[in-house]
Amino acid sequence: MGGAVNHGGLKSGPGPFDLMASALGACTAMTLRSFADRKNIPLNRVQVNVLHQRASLESKDIFIRTIIIEGHLDDATRAKLLEVADLCPVSKTLMRGLARFWNHAVWPALGGPGAQDQPPPAAVTSVSTESTCGNNFPS
């Protein structure tokens, strides 16, 4: 799989931070396209390139997002689209930071006693693996 060879990976696919950067880029592009469609903004093309950097394991992650927007747009519309880019749910999640992280371990029963699925702590009311790049746009 992906990841550095010195960490057991084969560097044959994307690593975890590549996938996170891809999620940010895709969600940003979908958010911009959806907003433009809703507001009848004539976008010909939207491309988002994301680069991840981190100086050390203790330092904060940096995501450099380059947004390429093609279309006949005035300066005010371009500025508004850059504001909307930050409304992407992945962007908002990364900027907000991690509030709480729960691990829910599932140990499949292989015929042995006591090997069963354990529910998450009672403090967790819902766990979802679905993400929606939604329409949280300003009017």
C-alpha positions as CSV (number, residue, x, y, z in Angstrom):
1,M,0.0,0.0,0.0
2,G,0.9,3.6,0.2
3,G,3.3,5.2,2.7
4,A,7.0,5.5,3.0
5,V,9.1,2.4,2.4
6,N,11.0,3.0,5.7
7,H,7.6,2.8,7.5
8,G,6.6,-0.5,5.9
9,G,4.8,0.9,2.9
10,L,5.5,0.1,-0.7
11,K,4.9,3.7,-1.9
12,S,2.6,2.1,-4.5
13,G,-0.5,4.2,-3.7
14,P,-1.6,7.3,-1.8
15,G,-0.6,7.7,1.8
16,P,-3.0,9.0,4.5
17,F,-2.1,12.6,4.1
18,D,-2.5,12.3,0.3
19,L,-6.0,11.1,0.9
20,M,-6.7,13.9,3.3
21,A,-5.5,16.4,0.8
22,S,-7.6,14.8,-1.9
23,A,-10.7,15.0,0.3
24,L,-10.0,18.7,0.8
25,G,-9.5,19.4,-2.9
26,A,-12.6,17.4,-4.0
27,C,-14.9,18.9,-1.4
28,T,-13.6,22.4,-2.2
29,A,-14.3,21.9,-5.9
30,M,-17.8,20.5,-5.3
31,T,-18.6,23.3,-2.9
32,L,-17.6,26.0,-5.4
33,R,-19.4,24.3,-8.3
34,S,-22.6,23.8,-6.3
35,F,-22.5,27.5,-5.1
36,A,-21.8,28.7,-8.6
37,D,-24.7,26.7,-10.1
38,R,-27.1,27.9,-7.4
39,K,-26.1,31.5,-8.0
40,N,-25.9,31.2,-11.8
41,I,-22.2,32.1,-11.8
42,P,-20.7,31.2,-15.2
43,L,-17.9,28.9,-14.2
44,N,-16.2,27.1,-17.1
45,R,-13.8,25.0,-14.9
46,V,-12.8,24.6,-11.3
47,Q,-9.5,22.9,-10.3
48,V,-8.2,22.6,-6.7
49,N,-4.6,21.4,-6.0
50,V,-3.7,20.7,-2.4
51,L,-0.2,20.3,-1.0
52,H,0.3,19.0,2.6
53,Q,3.4,20.0,4.6
54,R,4.5,19.5,8.2
55,A,7.9,20.5,9.5
56,S,7.9,17.8,12.3
57,L,5.6,15.4,14.0
58,E,5.0,18.0,16.8
59,S,4.2,20.9,14.4
60,K,0.9,21.8,13.0
61,D,-0.1,20.5,9.5
62,I,-0.2,23.0,6.7
63,F,-2.5,22.5,3.6
64,I,-1.7,24.8,0.7
65,R,-4.7,25.0,-1.5
66,T,-4.4,26.4,-5.0
67,I,-7.8,27.2,-6.5
68,I,-8.0,27.7,-10.3
69,I,-11.3,29.1,-11.5
70,E,-12.0,29.7,-15.2
71,G,-14.9,31.9,-16.3
72,H,-15.8,35.5,-17.1
73,L,-15.9,36.7,-13.5
74,D,-15.6,40.1,-11.9
75,D,-13.3,40.8,-8.9
76,A,-16.2,40.7,-6.4
77,T,-17.4,37.3,-7.6
78,R,-13.8,35.9,-7.5
79,A,-13.5,37.2,-3.9
80,K,-16.9,35.7,-2.9
81,L,-15.9,32.3,-4.4
82,L,-12.7,32.3,-2.3
83,E,-14.8,32.9,0.8
84,V,-17.1,30.1,-0.2
85,A,-14.1,27.7,-0.6
86,D,-13.6,27.9,3.2
87,L,-17.2,26.7,3.7
88,C,-16.4,23.3,2.4
89,P,-17.1,20.8,5.3
90,V,-13.7,19.2,5.1
91,S,-12.0,22.7,5.2
92,K,-14.2,23.6,8.2
93,T,-13.3,20.4,10.0
94,L,-9.6,20.9,9.4
95,M,-9.7,24.5,10.5
96,R,-11.8,23.7,13.6
97,G,-9.4,21.1,14.7
98,L,-10.0,17.9,16.6
99,A,-12.3,18.2,19.5
100,R,-12.6,14.5,20.5
101,F,-11.5,11.2,19.0
102,W,-13.0,7.9,19.8
103,N,-11.7,4.5,18.8
104,H,-14.4,1.8,18.4
105,A,-12.6,-1.5,18.1
106,V,-14.3,-4.5,16.6
107,W,-12.7,-7.9,17.3
108,P,-14.5,-10.5,15.1
109,A,-15.4,-13.6,17.0
110,L,-13.3,-16.5,15.6
111,G,-15.1,-19.1,17.7
112,G,-13.3,-18.0,20.9
113,P,-15.1,-17.0,24.1
114,G,-15.3,-13.2,24.8
115,A,-14.4,-12.1,21.3
116,Q,-17.2,-9.9,20.4
117,D,-18.1,-6.4,19.1
118,Q,-18.0,-3.8,21.9
119,P,-20.3,-0.7,21.5
120,P,-18.8,2.8,21.8
121,P,-18.8,4.6,25.1
122,A,-22.2,5.9,26.2
123,A,-21.0,9.5,25.7
124,V,-21.0,8.8,21.9
125,T,-24.5,9.3,20.6
126,S,-23.8,8.6,17.0
127,V,-20.9,7.4,14.8
128,S,-21.0,8.0,11.1
129,T,-18.6,7.3,8.3
130,E,-20.7,9.3,5.8
131,S,-19.6,12.8,4.8
132,T,-21.6,15.3,2.8
133,C,-20.1,18.2,0.9
134,G,-23.3,20.1,1.5
135,N,-24.9,23.4,0.7
136,N,-24.0,25.6,3.7
137,F,-23.8,28.7,1.6
138,P,-24.5,32.3,2.6
139,S,-27.5,33.8,0.8
